[in-house]
């Protein structure tokens, strides 16, 4: 029995059958006129072959990292670097036909596979940056440094791409407030202190990893925070654009895209995770808020 304050989403596919019924299967794709705002239940590679070309404005990829991991009974094995490079090329080749000339792509990874993914992306796209974000969680190690950072590679198909800078500026406390003619210069005074909106860097230390008392939290082992995804979606898409995630997991990309007025497509092969995704999409109808984002501003970590 979990505490009444524990909001973690963790029900079986059978218990979530009515949500699972909202998903579509690979065999339905060929006769489907509209694939938008759908969760597709099936193998990512098989499904991508049957999707219309040039449909995505933004692709967010969170592939299995190169470690042995149990995803709801499906084991992803640790591969040698060469095998993982081939696996990376495989999903890049599958995604390529789905991109527009103006598309952007973000790829999540850890230090073990970051170099492999960065090199692979550079062979197909224009690599723009590598974001590093700090996970405040993480197991300690007795003979190594605690691993609490992950990378996100940012690439584009061409030099014609979307980047909405003003939408992702960060609220920071002003250490040395400067005034001009007696008025604040580039900062504002508020009851909580002096702040300015600054350009975001490629190091993010304001992300809270979902935990048990957060309504977005699920029992998925590698869930990404909605706040993190909101930054990517705000920056590299516009309202009405299509956000595609080929490894959807428990639905965070689709849910965040829906909350931000984008269309979405997600593929996931695990029935339980698909049911969680559809449950969260239904929840987003009632509550479109994203923790850590308020009034059009990304707040410091753990600030609501």
N, C-alpha and C positions, 0 to 999 in steps of 0.2 A: 504494500500500500504506500502510495506516495503522499507527501504533504499536500494540503489544500492549496498551498502557495506554489507548488511545483507545477508549472505550466507546460512542461515538456510534452511534445506531441509524440506519442509512442503507442499506436494501436496496430493490430494486425491487418493484413489485406482483407481478410474475411470481415472483420469488424468495420472496415472502411469500404465495404463493397459498393455502397451507393456513390461514394466519391470516385472509386475506381471505374465505375460505369461511365464516367464522363470522359475517360481517356479514349483515344483512338489507337487502332493497331495498324501495323505495316500494310496489311492487305487492303485496308480502307483508303490508303493514300492515293492510289491511282485514280479513283473515282471521286475524289474530294475536290470540290471547286475552291474551297476556302480552308487553308491549313492554319490560318492565324488564330491566336489565342487558344491553342490546343496543347495538351500534354500527350505525347505519343509514347505508347507502351511497346517497347521493342528494342532490338539491337541497333545501336547508333549507326553502324556502318550500313546495315541493310536499309534502315529508314532513310538515311541521307541520299541513297541512290534513287529513291522514289519521290524526293521533294522537288518542287519546281526550281529552276535555276534562277540565280540573281535575286533572291528573295530577302536577304538579310542586310540591314544597314549596320548592325553591330553584332558581333559574335563574341560571347564570353565562354571560354573553355576552361573547365576545371577537370582535367583528365586524371586518372589514377596516377599518383606519384610513384616513383620507382622504389616502392617498399611493399613488402607483403602485407596485404590489407584484406579484411573480410568485409565485404559490402552486402550485408543481409543474406549471407550464405554463399555468395559468389566471391571466390578468392582471386584477387589480382596478385600474381607472383612477382617477386623481385627478379628483374631481368638484368643481364649484363648490359653495359652501356651501348653496345652495338645493337642489341635486340630492342632496347628502349628507343633508340634513335629510329629504327625501322617502324616501330609502333607509332612514334610521333609523326613520321612522314606519312603513315597510312591515314591518320585522321586529318592531317593537313590536306592531303589529296582529296579526301572525301568532302571537306568543307569548301574547297576552292570554287567549285561550280556554283555554290550557293551565294557567293559574294557579289556585290555590286562594285563598280569601279571606285565608288566613294566610301566603301565599307572600312570599318576599323575592327581590329581583333585584339582581345586581351586574353592572355593565357596564364593561369595560376600554376605555381610550382614551388618546390622547396629547393634547398641548396644542392641536393643530390642530383636533381635533373634540370636545374636552371640553365646550366651551360649547354646541355644537349638541346633543350627547347629553343634557347636563344639562337643557336647556330642554325637549327632547322628553319625557324621563322625567317632568318635573314636570307635564306635561299629562295623564298617565295614572296616575301613582302618587304616593305620598307620598315625596318625596326626604328621606332621613335624613342623608346625609353624602357627602362626597367624600374618598376616601382617596387620598393621594399616596405612591407608593413609589419608592424610589431604586434605579435600575439602576446597579451599579458598572461596567458596561460602557458603551460609547457612543463613537462617533467624535468626534474633536475637530473644531473648526471654526476657520478662520482669521479670519473676520469675524463671528463670533457666539458666544454662550455654548454650551458643550457641552451637548447635550440628553441627560440621563440620569435623567429622572423620567417616570413615567406616572401616570395617574389611574384610579381605580375608583369609579364612582358606586354608592351603596347606596340602594335604594328598597324600599318595601313596598307591598303592595296595600291594607292597612288598618292600624289601630293594634293589631291582634291579630297579633303575629308573634313568631318565635323569636329570642332573642339570648342565647347562653350565655356570659356574661362570664367566668366562672371558667375556661372551656376555652381562652381565648385570652389569658390574662395573660402578660406578657413578663418574662423573667428579666433583671434589671438589677443591675449592680454598685452597692453602697452606697458613696457618697462620704463621707458623714458618719454613721457608725453610731451610733445612739442606743440607750441601754440604760435599762431600767426595773427597779429592784430588782436590778441586776446582770445581768439577762438581756437578750438582744437583743429589741428591740421592732420587730415586723413585718419582720424579716430573719433570715437564717440564716447561720451560719459554716460554711464547707466548706473542704476542702483547696485548692480553687482560688480562695478568696477569700470575701468577704462579699457576699451577694446578697439581693434581695427580689423578689417577684412583684408587678408593677405593672399597673394598668389600661392597656390598649393605647390609643394615640392614633390619629389619622387620618394620621399620617406614619410610614411604615415604612422603617427604614434597616437592616433585618436580613436582607434577601432576597438570596440568591445566584442570579444568572441561570445556568441550566444551561450547563456547558461540557464539553469533550471527555472528561474523566476521570470524569464523573458518569454513573452507570448510567441515569439518567432522560433524558439528553441525546439529542436527535434532530437530524436535519438540517432540521427545519421552521424557516422563517425568523422566526417570531414566537412561539416556544414560551414558555408561562408556567411558572414554577417550581412544583413540587408543594407546596413550603412555603407559598407565597403562597396557593394554592388551598385548602390545609388550613386556613388561618386563616378563610377565608370559609365553608367547609363546617362547621367546628367551631362557629363563631359562630351560623350561621343555619340549622342543621338538626340533627336528632337521629338516632341510629342507626335504620336502617330507612326513613328518609325518602328521597324521590326527588329526585335532583339532575339537572337537565337542562341540556345545553349544545348549542345549535343550530349552533354553528360549532366543531366539536370539534377540528379540526386533528389533531395527532399523539396525541391522547387524554388529555392531562394531567388534565382535569377528571374523566373517568370513572375513570381509574386511581386518583386521589387519593380519590375517593368510595368506590371499592371497598376501598381500604386502611383507610378509616375506618368501614367497616360500613354505608355507605349504599347504596341502590339507585341506578342511574344509567341515563340515556339520552343518547346523543350522536349528532349528525348530522354527516356529513362527505361532501363530494362527490368528493374525490380518493381514488382507489383505493390509492395508495401510502401516504397518510397513514392510511387506515383499517387497512391491514395493520400499520403501525407501532403503532397504537392497540391492536389485538388482541394483538400480540406483547407489548406492555407489560402488558396486562391478565393475560396468562398468566404473565409474570414476577412480577406482584404476588402470585400464589398462593404463590410460593416466598419472596419477600422483600417483606413489607408495610411496611418501614421508609420513613420520609420524612426525607431529609437536612435537618438543622437543627431537627429535632423529636425530643426524647428524654425519656423518663420523664414524659410528660405536660406538658412545658414547651417553649416555643419558645426556641431558643438564639440568642445573638448571631450575626451573619453570620460564615460560615466556621468556626463552632464546631460540632464534631460531638459 
